[in-house]
Amino acid sequence: MVKQKGVAYIFGILSIVLAFFQPLPAIIIAIVGLVENKKEKSKTAKRLNVIGLVIAIVVLAITVGITVYLMQQGSANFPVY
């Protein structure tokens, strides 16, 4: 028989993959994975969820920073009548 990985392990991998494209859902999935990991008590799953959470938070912060910067630059180029 093949040993099945837990739900927390799958959520950890999914949060890492989503962190680069959709950081907000990745944060939610990583938190759910950490909650599920309390039942399973897997070190690997916990590590994957924490990595996914950190990457998603960093990507989200960079995205927000770039958006704010570009909005400020764009609003400076509007003509004033």
C-alpha positions in Angstrom: 0.0 0.0 0.0 1.1 3.6 -0.7 1.2 5.8 2.3 -1.1 8.7 1.9 0.0 12.3 2.7 -2.3 14.3 4.8 -4.5 17.3 3.8 -2.0 19.7 5.5 0.8 18.5 3.2 -1.4 19.1 0.1 -2.4 22.6 1.4 1.3 23.4 1.9 2.3 22.5 -1.6 -0.8 24.3 -3.0 0.0 27.5 -1.0 3.6 27.6 -2.3 2.4 27.3 -5.9 -0.4 29.8 -5.5 1.8 32.3 -3.6 3.4 33.5 -6.8 0.2 34.0 -8.8 -2.6 34.6 -6.2 -1.1 35.6 -2.8 -4.4 36.2 -1.0 -5.8 32.7 -1.6 -2.4 31.3 -0.8 -2.4 33.0 2.6 -5.8 31.5 3.4 -4.8 28.0 2.2 -1.6 28.1 4.2 -3.5 29.1 7.4 -6.0 26.3 6.8 -3.1 24.0 6.3 -1.5 25.0 9.6 -4.8 24.4 11.4 -5.2 21.0 9.8 -1.6 20.2 10.7 -2.4 20.5 14.4 -4.4 17.3 14.0 -1.8 15.5 11.9 1.3 16.8 13.6 3.6 16.5 10.5 6.8 18.5 10.5 7.0 18.5 6.8 3.5 19.8 6.3 4.0 22.5 8.9 7.2 23.6 7.1 5.5 23.7 3.7 2.6 25.8 5.0 4.9 28.2 6.8 7.0 28.6 3.6 3.9 29.2 1.5 2.6 31.7 4.0 5.9 33.7 4.1 6.2 33.7 0.3 2.6 34.8 -0.2 2.9 37.6 2.4 6.1 38.9 0.7 4.6 38.7 -2.8 1.5 40.5 -1.5 3.6 43.3 0.1 5.6 43.7 -3.1 2.5 43.9 -5.2 0.8 46.4 -3.0 4.0 48.5 -2.9 4.4 48.5 -6.7 0.7 49.3 -7.1 0.9 52.3 -4.7 4.1 53.6 -6.4 2.6 53.3 -9.9 -0.6 55.0 -8.9 1.3 57.9 -7.4 3.4 58.2 -10.6 0.3 58.0 -12.8 -1.6 60.6 -10.8 1.3 63.0 -11.1 0.9 62.9 -14.9 -2.7 64.2 -15.1 -3.0 67.7 -16.4 -4.4 70.3 -14.0 -6.9 72.8 -15.5 
